[in-house]
Amino acid sequence: HSPMYFFLANLSLSDMGLVSTTVPNMLANIRMQNQLISYAGCLSQLYFFILFALLEAFLLAVMAYDRYVAICHPLHYTMVMSPGLCVLLVSASWIMSGLSALLHTLLMNSLSFCAEHVIPHFFCEINPLLRLSCTDIFINELAIFGIGGLSVLGCVLCLIISYAYVFLTIWKIPSTQGKKKALSTCSSHLSVVSLYFGTSSSVYFSSASTPSSRNGALASMMYAVVTPMLNPVIYSLRN
């Protein structure tokens, strides 16, 4: 019933959703040698992928704030991280992720695909789909860099500020044993954050520098499949 495990339950749900959006369809394509997907199915996959990918980023930021309160203000932890605030933070994460995913999906639906209909990817990701469009994608790119960029920037700032205070507090602890104990409470979260943001940022940096479909698919595989698979392992070992 502690806040961290309430957040972990939602993170696990997000991981399951992220994997379920892409992997079953990919395995069916490999098994049946049929790589077709309907237009509605592609948009549905795009919506749920953006929803769960953004939700994971928001939840990791919320969990960083939880670690900040636990380490920097331990005596006020139960009062600050009340059940009401935890539900509010998680609900806001779900709502913002859902609205952002809906906006990107509706903008994608407004485009025309009059040329080649082959997606050089193992699922319907937003960047490969935009490259197939024969209409102006300025509004879509604006939404990606505007709304998507602000969402990710907000999460990253929350992570950086929270852990800056956490490390300053740990630095002031006089005993080595106390420092190790404080660090151990956030080691799992730091591992997951590094894994998720490291792999997801590599997708967009690699696609920007070298727009190779193979490189993009391999990078996407890391944060869409491998990261959600490793998250339960990391937290289970910690427990």
PyRosetta script that sets phi, psi and omega in degrees:
from pyrosetta import init, pose_from_sequence

init()
pose = pose_from_sequence("HSPMYFFLANLSLSDMGLVSTTVPNMLANIRMQNQLISYAGCLSQLYFFILFALLEAFLLAVMAYDRYVAICHPLHYTMVMSPGLCVLLVSASWIMSGLSALLHTLLMNSLSFCAEHVIPHFFCEINPLLRLSCTDIFINELAIFGIGGLSVLGCVLCLIISYAYVFLTIWKIPSTQGKKKALSTCSSHLSVVSLYFGTSSSVYFSSASTPSSRNGALASMMYAVVTPMLNPVIYSLRN")
pose.set_psi(1, 5.8)
pose.set_omega(1, 179.4)
pose.set_phi(2, -78.3)
pose.set_psi(2, 154.5)
pose.set_omega(2, -177.3)
pose.set_phi(3, -55.4)
pose.set_psi(3, -41.6)
pose.set_omega(3, -176.6)
pose.set_phi(4, -59.4)
pose.set_psi(4, -39.4)
pose.set_omega(4, -178.8)
pose.set_phi(5, -77.0)
pose.set_psi(5, -25.8)
pose.set_omega(5, 172.1)
pose.set_phi(6, -66.3)
pose.set_psi(6, -41.7)
pose.set_omega(6, 176.9)
pose.set_phi(7, -67.6)
pose.set_psi(7, -38.7)
pose.set_omega(7, 179.1)
pose.set_phi(8, -63.6)
pose.set_psi(8, -35.8)
pose.set_omega(8, 177.9)
pose.set_phi(9, -62.0)
pose.set_psi(9, -42.7)
pose.set_omega(9, 178.5)
pose.set_phi(10, -70.6)
pose.set_psi(10, -35.6)
pose.set_omega(10, 176.7)
pose.set_phi(11, -64.3)
pose.set_psi(11, -39.7)
pose.set_omega(11, 177.5)
pose.set_phi(12, -64.1)
pose.set_psi(12, -40.9)
pose.set_omega(12, 177.4)
pose.set_phi(13, -63.2)
pose.set_psi(13, -40.3)
pose.set_omega(13, 177.5)
pose.set_phi(14, -64.3)
pose.set_psi(14, -42.3)
pose.set_omega(14, 178.1)
pose.set_phi(15, -61.8)
pose.set_psi(15, -44.1)
pose.set_omega(15, 179.9)
pose.set_phi(16, -64.2)
pose.set_psi(16, -40.0)
pose.set_omega(16, 179.0)
pose.set_phi(17, -66.1)
pose.set_psi(17, -41.1)
pose.set_omega(17, -179.1)
pose.set_phi(18, -63.6)
pose.set_psi(18, -43.5)
pose.set_omega(18, 179.6)
pose.set_phi(19, -70.5)
pose.set_psi(19, -41.7)
pose.set_omega(19, -177.9)
pose.set_phi(20, -66.3)
pose.set_psi(20, -23.2)
pose.set_omega(20, 179.5)
pose.set_phi(21, -71.2)
pose.set_psi(21, -32.3)
pose.set_omega(21, -171.9)
pose.set_phi(22, -113.2)
pose.set_psi(22, -44.6)
pose.set_omega(22, -168.4)
pose.set_phi(23, -67.4)
pose.set_psi(23, -47.6)
pose.set_omega(23, -178.4)
pose.set_phi(24, -57.5)
pose.set_psi(24, -42.5)
pose.set_omega(24, 179.3)
pose.set_phi(25, -65.8)
pose.set_psi(25, -39.0)
pose.set_omega(25, 178.6)
pose.set_phi(26, -63.9)
pose.set_psi(26, -44.0)
pose.set_omega(26, 179.7)
pose.set_phi(27, -66.4)
pose.set_psi(27, -37.0)
pose.set_omega(27, 177.4)
pose.set_phi(28, -64.3)
pose.set_psi(28, -39.4)
pose.set_omega(28, 177.9)
pose.set_phi(29, -62.3)
pose.set_psi(29, -42.3)
pose.set_omega(29, -179.3)
pose.set_phi(30, -67.7)
pose.set_psi(30, -43.4)
pose.set_omega(30, -176.5)
pose.set_phi(31, -69.3)
pose.set_psi(31, -42.7)
pose.set_omega(31, -173.1)
pose.set_phi(32, -96.2)
pose.set_psi(32, -3.6)
pose.set_omega(32, -178.0)
pose.set_phi(33, 54.5)
pose.set_psi(33, 35.6)
pose.set_omega(33, 179.4)
pose.set_phi(34, -127.5)
pose.set_psi(34, 106.9)
pose.set_omega(34, -173.3)
pose.set_phi(35, -103.7)
pose.set_psi(35, 29.6)
pose.set_omega(35, 178.3)
pose.set_phi(36, -89.0)
pose.set_psi(36, 146.0)
pose.set_omega(36, 172.3)
pose.set_phi(37, -141.8)
pose.set_psi(37, 138.6)
pose.set_omega(37, -179.4)
pose.set_phi(38, -71.0)
pose.set_psi(38, 162.3)
pose.set_omega(38, 179.3)
pose.set_phi(39, -62.8)
pose.set_psi(39, -45.3)
pose.set_omega(39, 178.7)
pose.set_phi(40, -64.7)
pose.set_psi(40, -39.0)
pose.set_omega(40, 178.1)
pose.set_phi(41, -64.3)
pose.set_psi(41, -37.9)
pose.set_omega(41, 179.1)
pose.set_phi(42, -65.7)
pose.set_psi(42, -43.9)
pose.set_omega(42, 178.9)
pose.set_phi(43, -66.6)
pose.set_psi(43, -36.8)
pose.set_omega(43, 177.5)
pose.set_phi(44, -63.9)
pose.set_psi(44, -43.7)
pose.set_omega(44, 178.8)
pose.set_phi(45, -62.7)
pose.set_psi(45, -41.5)
pose.set_omega(45, 178.3)
pose.set_phi(46, -61.0)
pose.set_psi(46, -45.0)
pose.set_omega(46, -178.5)
pose.set_phi(47, -60.7)
pose.set_psi(47, -51.7)
pose.set_omega(47, -175.6)
pose.set_phi(48, -69.7)
pose.set_psi(48, -31.5)
pose.set_omega(48, 177.7)
pose.set_phi(49, -65.9)
pose.set_psi(49, -47.4)
pose.set_omega(49, 178.8)
pose.set_phi(50, -62.9)
pose.set_psi(50, -41.2)
pose.set_omega(50, 180.0)
pose.set_phi(51, -56.5)
pose.set_psi(51, -53.5)
pose.set_omega(51, -174.9)
pose.set_phi(52, -75.1)
pose.set_psi(52, -31.2)
pose.set_omega(52, 178.1)
pose.set_phi(53, -67.1)
pose.set_psi(53, -44.6)
pose.set_omega(53, 177.8)
pose.set_phi(54, -68.6)
pose.set_psi(54, -39.1)
pose.set_omega(54, 179.7)
pose.set_phi(55, -59.2)
pose.set_psi(55, -40.8)
pose.set_omega(55, 178.9)
pose.set_phi(56, -61.3)
pose.set_psi(56, -41.6)
pose.set_omega(56, 179.4)
pose.set_phi(57, -64.0)
pose.set_psi(57, -44.2)
pose.set_omega(57, 179.4)
pose.set_phi(58, -63.7)
pose.set_psi(58, -42.4)
pose.set_omega(58, -178.7)
pose.set_phi(59, -66.1)
pose.set_psi(59, -37.5)
pose.set_omega(59, 177.2)
pose.set_phi(60, -64.9)
pose.set_psi(60, -36.2)
pose.set_omega(60, 176.5)
pose.set_phi(61, -67.4)
pose.set_psi(61, -41.6)
pose.set_omega(61, 178.1)
pose.set_phi(62, -62.6)
pose.set_psi(62, -41.4)
pose.set_omega(62, 179.4)
pose.set_phi(63, -67.1)
pose.set_psi(63, -30.5)
pose.set_omega(63, 175.2)
pose.set_phi(64, -65.7)
pose.set_psi(64, -40.5)
pose.set_omega(64, 176.6)
pose.set_phi(65, -63.3)
pose.set_psi(65, -39.2)
pose.set_omega(65, 177.7)
pose.set_phi(66, -60.6)
pose.set_psi(66, -43.0)
pose.set_omega(66, 178.1)
pose.set_phi(67, -65.7)
pose.set_psi(67, -36.7)
pose.set_omega(67, 178.1)
pose.set_phi(68, -61.2)
pose.set_psi(68, -47.8)
pose.set_omega(68, -179.5)
pose.set_phi(69, -65.3)
pose.set_psi(69, -41.2)
pose.set_omega(69, -176.7)
pose.set_phi(70, -64.7)
pose.set_psi(70, -36.8)
pose.set_omega(70, -175.4)
pose.set_phi(71, -93.6)
pose.set_psi(71, -39.9)
pose.set_omega(71, -176.4)
pose.set_phi(72, -85.6)
pose.set_psi(72, -28.4)
pose.set_omega(72, -179.6)
pose.set_phi(73, -134.3)
pose.set_psi(73, 61.7)
pose.set_omega(73, -173.6)
pose.set_phi(74, -62.2)
pose.set_psi(74, -33.4)
pose.set_omega(74, -178.1)
pose.set_phi(75, -71.7)
pose.set_psi(75, -24.0)
pose.set_omega(75, -179.7)
pose.set_phi(76, -102.5)
pose.set_psi(76, 8.5)
pose.set_omega(76, -172.1)
pose.set_phi(77, -59.6)
pose.set_psi(77, -50.7)
pose.set_omega(77, -176.4)
pose.set_phi(78, -65.9)
pose.set_psi(78, -29.7)
pose.set_omega(78, 179.9)
pose.set_phi(79, -77.2)
pose.set_psi(79, -42.2)
pose.set_omega(79, -178.6)
pose.set_phi(80, -71.9)
pose.set_psi(80, -51.2)
pose.set_omega(80, -178.5)
pose.set_phi(81, -87.2)
pose.set_psi(81, 62.8)
pose.set_omega(81, 179.5)
pose.set_phi(82, -73.4)
pose.set_psi(82, 160.0)
pose.set_omega(82, 177.8)
pose.set_phi(83, -56.3)
pose.set_psi(83, -36.5)
pose.set_omega(83, 179.1)
pose.set_phi(84, -63.4)
pose.set_psi(84, -43.7)
pose.set_omega(84, 179.5)
pose.set_phi(85, -67.4)
pose.set_psi(85, -39.4)
pose.set_omega(85, 179.5)
pose.set_phi(86, -61.4)
pose.set_psi(86, -45.5)
pose.set_omega(86, 178.6)
pose.set_phi(87, -63.7)
pose.set_psi(87, -40.2)
pose.set_omega(87, 179.7)
pose.set_phi(88, -63.3)
pose.set_psi(88, -45.3)
pose.set_omega(88, -179.1)
pose.set_phi(89, -64.2)
pose.set_psi(89, -43.0)
pose.set_omega(89, -180.0)
pose.set_phi(90, -69.4)
pose.set_psi(90, -41.2)
pose.set_omega(90, 179.0)
pose.set_phi(91, -63.0)
pose.set_psi(91, -42.2)
pose.set_omega(91, 177.8)
pose.set_phi(92, -62.5)
pose.set_psi(92, -38.3)
pose.set_omega(92, 178.0)
pose.set_phi(93, -62.7)
pose.set_psi(93, -45.2)
pose.set_omega(93, 179.1)
pose.set_phi(94, -63.7)
pose.set_psi(94, -44.2)
pose.set_omega(94, -176.9)
pose.set_phi(95, -66.6)
pose.set_psi(95, -46.7)
pose.set_omega(95, -179.0)
pose.set_phi(96, -64.6)
pose.set_psi(96, -39.0)
pose.set_omega(96, 178.2)
pose.set_phi(97, -65.5)
pose.set_psi(97, -44.1)
pose.set_omega(97, -179.3)
pose.set_phi(98, -64.0)
pose.set_psi(98, -42.7)
pose.set_omega(98, 179.7)
pose.set_phi(99, -67.1)
pose.set_psi(99, -41.5)
pose.set_omega(99, 178.9)
pose.set_phi(100, -64.2)
pose.set_psi(100, -43.9)
pose.set_omega(100, 179.0)
pose.set_phi(101, -63.2)
pose.set_psi(101, -39.4)
pose.set_omega(101, 179.4)
pose.set_phi(102, -64.5)
pose.set_psi(102, -41.9)
pose.set_omega(102, 179.6)
pose.set_phi(103, -61.7)
pose.set_psi(103, -48.8)
pose.set_omega(103, -179.8)
pose.set_phi(104, -62.4)
pose.set_psi(104, -37.2)
pose.set_omega(104, -179.9)
pose.set_phi(105, -69.1)
pose.set_psi(105, -42.3)
pose.set_omega(105, 179.0)
pose.set_phi(106, -65.6)
pose.set_psi(106, -39.0)
pose.set_omega(106, 177.2)
pose.set_phi(107, -65.4)
pose.set_psi(107, -38.1)
pose.set_omega(107, 177.2)
pose.set_phi(108, -65.5)
pose.set_psi(108, -37.7)
pose.set_omega(108, -179.7)
pose.set_phi(109, -66.0)
pose.set_psi(109, -23.8)
pose.set_omega(109, -179.2)
pose.set_phi(110, -80.8)
pose.set_psi(110, -9.5)
pose.set_omega(110, -179.0)
pose.set_phi(111, -83.5)
pose.set_psi(111, 159.6)
pose.set_omega(111, 175.4)
pose.set_phi(112, -108.6)
pose.set_psi(112, 138.2)
pose.set_omega(112, 178.1)
pose.set_phi(113, -119.2)
pose.set_psi(113, 85.4)
pose.set_omega(113, -172.9)
pose.set_phi(114, -101.1)
pose.set_psi(114, 0.0)
pose.set_omega(114, -178.5)
pose.set_phi(115, -107.2)
pose.set_psi(115, -132.8)
pose.set_omega(115, -177.6)
pose.set_phi(116, -70.5)
pose.set_psi(116, 138.8)
pose.set_omega(116, -177.8)
pose.set_phi(117, -110.2)
pose.set_psi(117, 28.3)
pose.set_omega(117, 178.9)
pose.set_phi(118, -101.6)
pose.set_psi(118, 119.3)
pose.set_omega(118, -180.0)
pose.set_phi(119, -90.6)
pose.set_psi(119, 116.2)
pose.set_omega(119, -178.7)
pose.set_phi(120, -78.8)
pose.set_psi(120, 60.3)
pose.set_omega(120, -175.2)
pose.set_phi(121, -159.2)
pose.set_psi(121, 169.0)
pose.set_omega(121, 178.6)
pose.set_phi(122, -94.4)
pose.set_psi(122, 0.3)
pose.set_omega(122, 170.8)
pose.set_phi(123, -158.1)
pose.set_psi(123, 174.4)
pose.set_omega(123, -175.7)
pose.set_phi(124, -83.6)
pose.set_psi(124, 85.4)
pose.set_omega(124, 176.1)
pose.set_phi(125, -92.6)
pose.set_psi(125, 156.7)
pose.set_omega(125, -169.5)
pose.set_phi(126, -67.1)
pose.set_psi(126, -41.6)
pose.set_omega(126, -177.4)
pose.set_phi(127, -65.6)
pose.set_psi(127, -47.9)
pose.set_omega(127, 176.8)
pose.set_phi(128, -61.6)
pose.set_psi(128, -34.4)
pose.set_omega(128, 179.0)
pose.set_phi(129, -67.8)
pose.set_psi(129, -39.7)
pose.set_omega(129, 179.6)
pose.set_phi(130, -64.2)
pose.set_psi(130, -33.5)
pose.set_omega(130, 179.8)
pose.set_phi(131, -68.3)
pose.set_psi(131, -21.6)
pose.set_omega(131, -179.7)
pose.set_phi(132, -86.1)
pose.set_psi(132, -12.0)
pose.set_omega(132, -175.7)
pose.set_phi(133, -74.1)
pose.set_psi(133, 143.7)
pose.set_omega(133, 177.0)
pose.set_phi(134, -106.3)
pose.set_psi(134, 11.7)
pose.set_omega(134, 175.3)
pose.set_phi(135, -113.5)
pose.set_psi(135, 172.4)
pose.set_omega(135, -177.3)
pose.set_phi(136, -67.1)
pose.set_psi(136, 128.4)
pose.set_omega(136, -177.2)
pose.set_phi(137, -109.3)
pose.set_psi(137, 19.5)
pose.set_omega(137, -176.9)
pose.set_phi(138, -59.8)
pose.set_psi(138, -44.8)
pose.set_omega(138, -178.6)
pose.set_phi(139, -64.0)
pose.set_psi(139, -39.7)
pose.set_omega(139, 178.4)
pose.set_phi(140, -63.1)
pose.set_psi(140, -44.5)
pose.set_omega(140, 179.1)
pose.set_phi(141, -66.0)
pose.set_psi(141, -36.2)
pose.set_omega(141, 177.5)
pose.set_phi(142, -62.4)
pose.set_psi(142, -41.3)
pose.set_omega(142, 179.0)
pose.set_phi(143, -67.0)
pose.set_psi(143, -39.1)
pose.set_omega(143, 179.8)
pose.set_phi(144, -64.1)
pose.set_psi(144, -50.1)
pose.set_omega(144, -176.8)
pose.set_phi(145, -77.5)
pose.set_psi(145, -27.8)
pose.set_omega(145, 179.7)
pose.set_phi(146, -79.8)
pose.set_psi(146, -71.5)
pose.set_omega(146, -176.5)
pose.set_phi(147, -69.7)
pose.set_psi(147, -49.4)
pose.set_omega(147, 179.9)
pose.set_phi(148, -62.5)
pose.set_psi(148, -43.6)
pose.set_omega(148, 179.9)
pose.set_phi(149, -63.2)
pose.set_psi(149, -43.3)
pose.set_omega(149, 179.4)
pose.set_phi(150, -65.2)
pose.set_psi(150, -38.9)
pose.set_omega(150, 179.6)
pose.set_phi(151, -63.1)
pose.set_psi(151, -48.7)
pose.set_omega(151, -178.7)
pose.set_phi(152, -67.2)
pose.set_psi(152, -40.3)
pose.set_omega(152, 179.0)
pose.set_phi(153, -62.5)
pose.set_psi(153, -40.9)
pose.set_omega(153, 177.8)
pose.set_phi(154, -61.6)
pose.set_psi(154, -42.7)
pose.set_omega(154, 178.5)
pose.set_phi(155, -64.2)
pose.set_psi(155, -45.0)
pose.set_omega(155, -178.6)
pose.set_phi(156, -64.4)
pose.set_psi(156, -42.4)
pose.set_omega(156, 178.3)
pose.set_phi(157, -62.2)
pose.set_psi(157, -41.6)
pose.set_omega(157, 178.2)
pose.set_phi(158, -61.9)
pose.set_psi(158, -41.9)
pose.set_omega(158, 178.6)
pose.set_phi(159, -64.2)
pose.set_psi(159, -47.1)
pose.set_omega(159, -177.0)
pose.set_phi(160, -64.9)
pose.set_psi(160, -47.0)
pose.set_omega(160, -178.1)
pose.set_phi(161, -65.1)
pose.set_psi(161, -44.6)
pose.set_omega(161, -179.1)
pose.set_phi(162, -60.2)
pose.set_psi(162, -47.1)
pose.set_omega(162, -176.9)
pose.set_phi(163, -77.3)
pose.set_psi(163, -21.8)
pose.set_omega(163, 173.1)
pose.set_phi(164, -63.8)
pose.set_psi(164, -45.7)
pose.set_omega(164, 177.1)
pose.set_phi(165, -67.3)
pose.set_psi(165, -37.9)
pose.set_omega(165, 179.2)
pose.set_phi(166, -61.6)
pose.set_psi(166, -47.8)
pose.set_omega(166, -178.3)
pose.set_phi(167, -68.4)
pose.set_psi(167, -34.2)
pose.set_omega(167, 175.7)
pose.set_phi(168, -64.1)
pose.set_psi(168, -41.2)
pose.set_omega(168, 179.1)
pose.set_phi(169, -66.4)
pose.set_psi(169, -43.3)
pose.set_omega(169, 179.3)
pose.set_phi(170, -63.8)
pose.set_psi(170, -38.3)
pose.set_omega(170, 179.8)
pose.set_phi(171, -60.6)
pose.set_psi(171, -31.6)
pose.set_omega(171, -177.1)
pose.set_phi(172, -81.7)
pose.set_psi(172, -11.1)
pose.set_omega(172, 178.8)
pose.set_phi(173, -69.8)
pose.set_psi(173, 125.9)
pose.set_omega(173, -172.9)
pose.set_phi(174, -70.2)
pose.set_psi(174, -39.1)
pose.set_omega(174, -174.3)
pose.set_phi(175, -87.8)
pose.set_psi(175, 145.4)
pose.set_omega(175, 177.2)
pose.set_phi(176, -65.9)
pose.set_psi(176, -37.6)
pose.set_omega(176, 179.9)
pose.set_phi(177, -64.1)
pose.set_psi(177, -39.7)
pose.set_omega(177, 178.5)
pose.set_phi(178, -65.1)
pose.set_psi(178, -39.3)
pose.set_omega(178, 177.5)
pose.set_phi(179, -63.9)
pose.set_psi(179, -42.9)
pose.set_omega(179, -179.8)
pose.set_phi(180, -64.7)
pose.set_psi(180, -39.8)
pose.set_omega(180, -179.7)
pose.set_phi(181, -65.9)
pose.set_psi(181, -41.5)
pose.set_omega(181, 179.4)
pose.set_phi(182, -67.0)
pose.set_psi(182, -41.4)
pose.set_omega(182, 179.5)
pose.set_phi(183, -65.6)
pose.set_psi(183, -35.2)
pose.set_omega(183, -177.5)
pose.set_phi(184, -65.5)
pose.set_psi(184, -25.4)
pose.set_omega(184, -178.9)
pose.set_phi(185, -72.9)
pose.set_psi(185, -19.0)
pose.set_omega(185, -179.4)
pose.set_phi(186, -120.8)
pose.set_psi(186, 8.5)
pose.set_omega(186, -178.1)
pose.set_phi(187, -66.6)
pose.set_psi(187, -40.6)
pose.set_omega(187, -179.8)
pose.set_phi(188, -64.3)
pose.set_psi(188, -44.1)
pose.set_omega(188, -179.6)
pose.set_phi(189, -64.2)
pose.set_psi(189, -41.1)
pose.set_omega(189, 177.9)
pose.set_phi(190, -62.8)
pose.set_psi(190, -37.9)
pose.set_omega(190, 178.9)
pose.set_phi(191, -64.2)
pose.set_psi(191, -44.9)
pose.set_omega(191, -179.1)
pose.set_phi(192, -66.6)
pose.set_psi(192, -42.1)
pose.set_omega(192, 179.2)
pose.set_phi(193, -61.4)
pose.set_psi(193, -46.5)
pose.set_omega(193, -179.8)
pose.set_phi(194, -61.8)
pose.set_psi(194, -41.6)
pose.set_omega(194, -178.7)
pose.set_phi(195, -65.9)
pose.set_psi(195, -46.8)
pose.set_omega(195, -174.5)
pose.set_phi(196, -71.1)
pose.set_psi(196, -53.1)
pose.set_omega(196, -176.6)
pose.set_phi(197, -72.1)
pose.set_psi(197, -30.0)
pose.set_omega(197, 177.1)
pose.set_phi(198, -65.8)
pose.set_psi(198, -46.7)
pose.set_omega(198, -178.8)
pose.set_phi(199, -72.8)
pose.set_psi(199, -40.4)
pose.set_omega(199, -178.2)
pose.set_phi(200, -68.6)
pose.set_psi(200, -36.8)
pose.set_omega(200, 177.8)
pose.set_phi(201, -69.0)
pose.set_psi(201, -32.8)
pose.set_omega(201, 178.8)
pose.set_phi(202, -64.9)
pose.set_psi(202, -29.3)
pose.set_omega(202, 177.9)
pose.set_phi(203, -60.5)
pose.set_psi(203, -48.9)
pose.set_omega(203, -173.9)
pose.set_phi(204, -79.9)
pose.set_psi(204, -30.4)
pose.set_omega(204, 175.5)
pose.set_phi(205, -71.3)
pose.set_psi(205, -39.2)
pose.set_omega(205, -179.7)
pose.set_phi(206, -71.2)
pose.set_psi(206, -37.3)
pose.set_omega(206, 179.9)
pose.set_phi(207, -71.4)
pose.set_psi(207, -27.1)
pose.set_omega(207, 178.5)
pose.set_phi(208, -75.8)
pose.set_psi(208, -38.0)
pose.set_omega(208, -177.5)
pose.set_phi(209, -82.9)
pose.set_psi(209, -45.3)
pose.set_omega(209, 179.7)
pose.set_phi(210, -130.2)
pose.set_psi(210, 98.2)
pose.set_omega(210, -176.8)
pose.set_phi(211, -73.3)
pose.set_psi(211, 53.3)
pose.set_omega(211, 177.9)
pose.set_phi(212, -87.6)
pose.set_psi(212, 129.2)
pose.set_omega(212, -178.1)
pose.set_phi(213, -64.6)
pose.set_psi(213, -35.3)
pose.set_omega(213, -179.5)
pose.set_phi(214, -66.6)
pose.set_psi(214, -46.7)
pose.set_omega(214, 179.2)
pose.set_phi(215, -63.1)
pose.set_psi(215, -41.8)
pose.set_omega(215, 179.7)
pose.set_phi(216, -63.2)
pose.set_psi(216, -41.2)
pose.set_omega(216, -179.9)
pose.set_phi(217, -67.1)
pose.set_psi(217, -41.0)
pose.set_omega(217, 179.1)
pose.set_phi(218, -65.1)
pose.set_psi(218, -41.5)
pose.set_omega(218, 179.0)
pose.set_phi(219, -66.4)
pose.set_psi(219, -40.6)
pose.set_omega(219, 178.5)
pose.set_phi(220, -64.6)
pose.set_psi(220, -36.3)
pose.set_omega(220, 177.7)
pose.set_phi(221, -58.4)
pose.set_psi(221, -36.0)
pose.set_omega(221, -177.9)
pose.set_phi(222, -63.6)
pose.set_psi(222, -48.6)
pose.set_omega(222, -174.5)
pose.set_phi(223, -93.0)
pose.set_psi(223, -17.1)
pose.set_omega(223, 179.3)
pose.set_phi(224, -89.9)
pose.set_psi(224, -23.8)
pose.set_omega(224, -175.5)
pose.set_phi(225, -124.4)
pose.set_psi(225, -52.1)
pose.set_omega(225, -173.5)
pose.set_phi(226, -69.2)
pose.set_psi(226, -44.7)
pose.set_omega(226, -178.5)
pose.set_phi(227, -61.2)
pose.set_psi(227, -50.2)
pose.set_omega(227, 177.0)
pose.set_phi(228, -61.0)
pose.set_psi(228, -27.9)
pose.set_omega(228, 177.9)
pose.set_phi(229, -71.0)
pose.set_psi(229, -36.3)
pose.set_omega(229, -176.3)
pose.set_phi(230, -82.6)
pose.set_psi(230, -25.4)
pose.set_omega(230, -177.3)
pose.set_phi(231, -55.0)
pose.set_psi(231, -49.6)
pose.set_omega(231, 178.6)
pose.set_phi(232, -62.6)
pose.set_psi(232, -34.0)
pose.set_omega(232, 179.3)
pose.set_phi(233, -64.0)
pose.set_psi(233, -45.3)
pose.set_omega(233, -178.6)
pose.set_phi(234, -61.0)
pose.set_psi(234, -47.4)
pose.set_omega(234, -177.6)
pose.set_phi(235, -73.9)
pose.set_psi(235, -30.7)
pose.set_omega(235, 177.3)
pose.set_phi(236, -67.4)
pose.set_psi(236, -41.3)
pose.set_omega(236, 177.4)
pose.set_phi(237, -63.9)
pose.set_psi(237, -37.7)
pose.set_omega(237, 178.1)
pose.set_phi(238, -63.4)
pose.set_psi(238, -42.3)
pose.set_omega(238, -179.1)
pose.set_phi(239, -69.0)
pose.dump_pdb("model.pdb")
